[in-house]
Amino acid sequence: MLRRALATVALLAIAAVAFAAPSDGTQTRVLDPYPVTIRYEPRYGRVAERVDAVARDNLPRLMSELGLTQLDPIEIVVTAHAREYDASLSGELPNWGVAFAILEEQRILVDVQRATRAYNSLDEVVPHELSHLLVRQRVPHARLPIWFSEGLAQWQAREWSLVDSWELMQGVWTGSAPRIEDLGRDYPADQTRAQSAYRISYAAFTDLFNGLGFQVLPALLASVEAKGSFSEGFFAFFGFTTADYAAYFHDEIERRYKSKAFAFQSGPLFGFAALVFIAMIVRYTIKRRRKYQQLEE
């Protein structure tokens, strides 16, 4: 009777475990003490491990920079089918994206194939997308213009490079860089134009804090949240409107990159500089690919 009872208990325990296991075979990692859960297929275990490490390393800094003291639950999904993960989002996610932050659901979708092969690495992608979710937690009642939120995310992810500086300079010089007043709600769908929008957003965001320093960012976000409006909170904090800043910023950046001195960078000198930048890009790309090749399954 005792053996039969023990066998019954064992069978019930096994059945309970089987019932609790995800039906799609996914596994989870929890970033204790943070309420962050990573969901992934077993074959993407090393990618999930890397995402875990990057998130743990960056979360304290990201929260501190935003003035966020309490973290609400976040889910990170590592998948080879990010665009198909949620049918309602398939039309909104760009084909060239590496990862996507779903603000309302506090979820990040990481495209495992692109994340291990793309120019941007997990070291940059994970903090960038986490920044978007944390900002939503910090400012839940006001919508931020996309130039500000994307510039902020790039700054928090420490993504800027000499290559970006070069491309920004080229965009302003040729007149292809967008104006930030046109980047309120959406980015261009085309990848090249979107990258140009990212760079001008970063420049606009960082220039905004040149005088006061980034330590005032939490106070600005608090002002925006208190007003329930980015434009009103912006004006209350800085004393000038977003339209005033947009006009000033574009005058300043054109003065910086379209000055007569820039003409001396044309011709042979310009060509030599281009070759140097190309060599840097090639070297950087090879280094990135070697670093993340071990993550591919």
VEXDREN-2710 file (C-alpha; in Angstrom, 1 decimal):
% VEXDREN-2710
k/r/px/py/pz
1/MET/0.0/0.0/0.0
2/LEU/2.9/2.4/0.9
3/ARG/4.7/1.7/-2.4
4/ARG/1.4/2.2/-4.4
5/ALA/0.8/5.5/-2.6
6/LEU/4.3/6.7/-3.2
7/ALA/4.0/5.8/-6.9
8/THR/0.8/7.6/-7.2
9/VAL/2.3/10.8/-5.6
10/ALA/5.3/10.5/-8.0
11/LEU/3.0/10.2/-11.1
12/LEU/0.9/13.2/-9.9
13/ALA/4.1/15.3/-9.5
14/ILE/5.3/14.4/-12.9
15/ALA/2.0/15.2/-14.4
16/ALA/1.9/18.6/-12.6
17/VAL/5.4/19.5/-14.0
18/ALA/4.4/18.5/-17.5
19/PHE/1.2/20.5/-17.3
20/ALA/3.1/23.6/-16.1
21/ALA/5.7/23.4/-18.8
22/PRO/5.1/25.8/-21.7
23/SER/3.4/24.0/-24.6
24/ASP/5.7/25.5/-27.2
25/GLY/8.8/24.2/-25.5
26/THR/10.2/27.7/-24.5
27/GLN/12.4/28.2/-21.5
28/THR/12.7/31.1/-19.1
29/ARG/15.4/33.0/-17.3
30/VAL/14.6/35.5/-14.5
31/LEU/17.0/38.3/-13.8
32/ASP/16.7/38.3/-10.0
33/PRO/16.5/40.8/-8.3
34/TYR/14.9/42.5/-11.3
35/PRO/11.4/41.5/-12.4
36/VAL/12.7/40.8/-15.9
37/THR/11.9/37.5/-17.6
38/ILE/13.6/36.2/-20.7
39/ARG/11.7/33.6/-22.8
40/TYR/13.6/31.6/-25.5
41/GLU/13.7/28.3/-27.3
42/PRO/16.4/25.9/-26.0
43/ARG/18.5/26.3/-29.1
44/TYR/18.9/30.0/-28.4
45/GLY/20.1/29.4/-24.9
46/ARG/23.5/31.2/-25.5
47/VAL/21.8/34.2/-27.0
48/ALA/19.4/34.4/-24.0
49/GLU/22.4/34.1/-21.7
50/ARG/24.1/37.0/-23.4
51/VAL/20.9/39.1/-23.2
52/ASP/20.7/38.3/-19.5
53/ALA/24.3/39.5/-18.9
54/VAL/23.8/42.7/-20.9
55/ALA/20.6/43.5/-19.2
56/ARG/22.0/42.9/-15.7
57/ASP/25.1/45.1/-16.4
58/ASN/23.0/48.0/-17.8
59/LEU/19.8/48.1/-15.8
60/PRO/21.2/49.9/-12.7
61/ARG/22.7/52.6/-14.9
62/LEU/19.7/53.0/-17.1
63/MET/17.4/53.4/-14.2
64/SER/19.7/55.9/-12.4
65/GLU/20.0/58.1/-15.5
66/LEU/16.2/58.3/-15.8
67/GLY/15.6/58.7/-12.1
68/LEU/13.6/55.5/-12.0
69/THR/13.6/53.9/-8.5
70/GLN/11.2/51.0/-9.0
71/LEU/11.1/48.6/-11.9
72/ASP/7.8/47.1/-13.1
73/PRO/7.8/43.6/-14.8
74/ILE/9.4/43.3/-18.2
75/GLU/9.5/40.4/-20.6
76/ILE/12.2/39.8/-23.2
77/VAL/11.4/37.3/-26.0
78/VAL/14.3/35.8/-28.0
79/THR/12.9/34.4/-31.2
80/ALA/13.7/33.8/-34.8
81/HIS/10.2/35.1/-35.8
82/ALA/9.9/38.5/-34.1
83/ARG/7.6/39.8/-36.8
84/GLU/5.3/36.9/-36.5
85/TYR/5.2/36.8/-32.7
86/ASP/2.2/39.0/-32.6
87/ALA/0.1/39.2/-35.7
88/SER/-1.3/42.7/-34.7
89/LEU/2.3/44.1/-34.8
90/SER/3.5/42.5/-38.1
91/GLY/2.7/45.6/-40.1
92/GLU/4.3/48.0/-37.6
93/LEU/7.8/46.3/-37.3
94/PRO/10.3/47.4/-39.9
95/ASN/12.0/44.6/-41.9
96/TRP/15.5/45.8/-40.9
97/GLY/14.9/45.9/-37.2
98/VAL/17.0/43.9/-34.8
99/ALA/14.8/44.2/-31.7
100/PHE/11.5/45.9/-30.9
101/ALA/10.1/47.5/-27.8
102/ILE/6.3/47.0/-27.3
103/LEU/5.7/49.8/-24.8
104/GLU/2.1/49.0/-23.7
105/GLU/3.0/45.4/-23.0
106/GLN/6.5/46.1/-21.5
107/ARG/7.9/43.5/-23.9
108/ILE/11.0/43.4/-26.0
109/LEU/11.2/41.1/-29.1
110/VAL/14.8/40.2/-30.1
111/ASP/15.2/38.8/-33.6
112/VAL/17.9/36.2/-32.9
113/GLN/19.2/36.0/-36.5
114/ARG/19.6/39.7/-37.0
115/ALA/20.9/40.3/-33.4
116/THR/23.9/37.9/-34.0
117/ARG/24.7/39.1/-37.5
118/ALA/23.7/42.8/-37.7
119/TYR/26.0/45.8/-37.5
120/ASN/24.4/46.7/-34.1
121/SER/25.3/44.1/-31.4
122/LEU/23.3/42.9/-28.4
123/ASP/25.5/45.1/-26.3
124/GLU/23.8/48.1/-28.0
125/VAL/20.4/46.7/-28.9
126/VAL/19.4/45.4/-25.4
127/PRO/20.1/48.7/-23.6
128/HIS/18.4/50.7/-26.4
129/GLU/15.1/48.7/-26.1
130/LEU/15.3/48.6/-22.3
131/SER/15.6/52.4/-22.4
132/HIS/12.3/52.7/-24.3
133/LEU/10.4/50.5/-21.7
134/LEU/12.0/52.3/-18.7
135/VAL/11.1/55.7/-20.1
136/ARG/7.5/54.6/-20.5
137/GLN/7.6/53.5/-16.8
138/ARG/9.1/56.8/-15.8
139/VAL/6.7/58.9/-18.0
140/PRO/3.5/56.8/-18.4
141/HIS/1.1/59.7/-19.0
142/ALA/2.8/61.7/-21.7
143/ARG/3.8/60.8/-25.3
144/LEU/7.4/61.7/-26.2
145/PRO/8.3/62.8/-29.7
146/ILE/10.2/60.1/-31.4
147/TRP/13.3/62.3/-31.9
148/PHE/13.6/62.7/-28.2
149/SER/12.9/59.1/-27.2
150/GLU/15.2/57.6/-29.9
151/GLY/17.9/60.1/-29.2
152/LEU/17.6/59.2/-25.5
153/ALA/17.7/55.5/-26.2
154/GLN/20.8/55.8/-28.3
155/TRP/22.5/57.9/-25.7
156/GLN/21.7/55.4/-23.0
157/ALA/22.9/52.5/-25.2
158/ARG/26.1/54.4/-25.9
159/GLU/25.7/53.6/-29.6
160/TRP/27.3/56.7/-31.1
161/SER/30.5/56.2/-33.1
162/LEU/32.9/58.0/-35.5
163/VAL/31.0/56.4/-38.3
164/ASP/27.8/58.0/-37.1
165/SER/29.5/61.3/-36.9
166/TRP/30.6/61.0/-40.4
167/GLU/27.2/60.0/-41.7
168/LEU/25.5/62.8/-39.8
169/MET/28.0/65.3/-41.3
170/GLN/27.2/63.9/-44.8
171/GLY/23.5/64.1/-44.2
172/VAL/23.6/67.7/-43.1
173/TRP/26.0/68.7/-45.9
174/THR/23.8/67.1/-48.6
175/GLY/20.5/68.2/-47.1
176/SER/19.2/64.7/-46.7
177/ALA/19.0/64.8/-42.9
178/PRO/15.4/65.3/-41.7
179/ARG/14.2/68.1/-39.4
180/ILE/13.3/67.1/-35.9
181/GLU/9.9/68.8/-36.1
182/ASP/9.1/66.2/-38.7
183/LEU/10.0/63.3/-36.3
184/GLY/7.1/63.6/-33.9
185/ARG/5.3/60.3/-34.2
186/ASP/6.9/58.1/-36.9
187/TYR/10.2/57.3/-38.5
188/PRO/10.6/56.8/-42.2
189/ALA/10.0/53.2/-43.3
190/ASP/13.0/53.1/-45.6
191/GLN/16.1/51.9/-43.7
192/THR/18.5/54.5/-45.1
193/ARG/16.2/57.4/-44.3
194/ALA/15.4/55.9/-40.9
195/GLN/19.2/55.7/-40.0
196/SER/19.5/59.3/-41.0
197/ALA/16.6/60.2/-38.7
198/TYR/18.3/58.2/-35.8
199/ARG/21.5/60.2/-36.2
200/ILE/19.8/63.6/-36.2
201/SER/17.7/62.5/-33.2
202/TYR/20.8/61.6/-31.3
203/ALA/22.4/65.0/-32.2
204/ALA/19.3/66.9/-31.2
205/PHE/18.9/65.1/-27.9
206/THR/22.6/65.4/-26.8
207/ASP/22.8/69.0/-27.9
208/LEU/19.8/69.8/-25.7
209/PHE/21.8/69.0/-22.6
210/ASN/25.1/70.6/-23.6
211/GLY/24.7/73.4/-21.1
212/LEU/23.0/71.8/-18.1
213/GLY/24.4/68.3/-18.3
214/PHE/22.6/65.0/-18.5
215/GLN/22.1/64.9/-14.7
216/VAL/19.0/67.1/-15.2
217/LEU/17.3/64.5/-17.4
218/PRO/15.3/63.0/-14.4
219/ALA/14.0/66.5/-13.6
220/LEU/13.0/67.1/-17.2
221/LEU/11.1/63.8/-17.3
222/ALA/9.4/64.6/-14.0
223/SER/8.3/67.9/-15.4
224/VAL/6.9/66.2/-18.5
225/GLU/5.0/63.6/-16.4
226/ALA/3.6/66.3/-14.0
227/LYS/2.2/68.2/-17.0
228/GLY/1.0/65.1/-18.8
229/SER/2.5/66.7/-22.0
230/PHE/6.0/66.7/-23.5
231/SER/5.7/70.2/-25.0
232/GLU/4.3/71.7/-21.8
233/GLY/6.7/69.9/-19.5
234/PHE/9.6/70.9/-21.9
235/PHE/8.6/74.6/-21.8
236/ALA/8.1/74.5/-18.0
237/PHE/11.6/73.1/-17.5
238/PHE/13.7/75.0/-20.2
239/GLY/11.7/78.2/-20.6
240/PHE/11.5/77.9/-24.4
241/THR/9.2/75.8/-26.7
242/THR/10.1/72.7/-28.6
243/ALA/9.5/74.7/-31.8
244/ASP/12.1/77.3/-30.6
245/TYR/14.6/74.5/-29.9
246/ALA/14.0/72.8/-33.3
247/ALA/14.7/76.1/-35.1
248/TYR/17.8/76.8/-33.0
249/PHE/19.1/73.2/-33.4
250/HIS/18.9/73.2/-37.2
251/ASP/20.5/76.6/-37.5
252/GLU/23.3/75.4/-35.2
253/ILE/23.9/72.1/-36.9
254/GLU/23.9/73.7/-40.4
255/ARG/26.3/76.3/-39.2
256/ARG/28.5/73.6/-37.8
257/TYR/28.6/71.4/-40.9
258/LYS/27.9/73.8/-43.7
259/SER/30.5/76.4/-42.9
260/LYS/33.0/77.5/-45.5
261/ALA/35.7/75.6/-43.7
262/PHE/34.0/72.4/-44.6
263/ALA/34.8/73.1/-48.3
264/PHE/38.4/72.3/-47.6
265/GLN/37.3/68.7/-46.9
266/SER/36.4/68.2/-50.6
267/GLY/38.6/66.8/-53.3
268/PRO/41.6/64.6/-52.4
269/LEU/41.4/65.2/-48.6
270/PHE/37.7/64.2/-48.6
271/GLY/38.5/61.1/-50.6
272/PHE/41.3/60.1/-48.2
273/ALA/39.0/60.7/-45.2
274/ALA/36.4/58.5/-46.8
275/LEU/38.9/55.7/-47.3
276/VAL/39.9/55.9/-43.6
277/PHE/36.3/55.7/-42.5
278/ILE/35.6/52.7/-44.8
279/ALA/38.6/50.9/-43.4
280/MET/37.3/51.6/-39.9
281/ILE/33.9/50.3/-40.8
282/VAL/35.3/47.1/-42.3
283/ARG/37.4/46.4/-39.2
284/TYR/34.6/47.1/-36.8
285/THR/32.2/44.9/-38.8
286/ILE/34.6/41.9/-38.8
287/LYS/35.2/42.3/-35.1
288/ARG/31.5/42.3/-34.4
289/ARG/30.8/39.3/-36.5
290/ARG/33.6/37.3/-34.8
291/LYS/32.4/38.3/-31.4
292/TYR/28.8/37.1/-32.0
293/GLN/29.5/34.1/-34.3
294/GLN/29.7/32.0/-31.2
295/LEU/26.1/32.9/-30.3
296/GLU/24.7/31.4/-33.5
297/GLU/23.2/27.9/-33.2
END
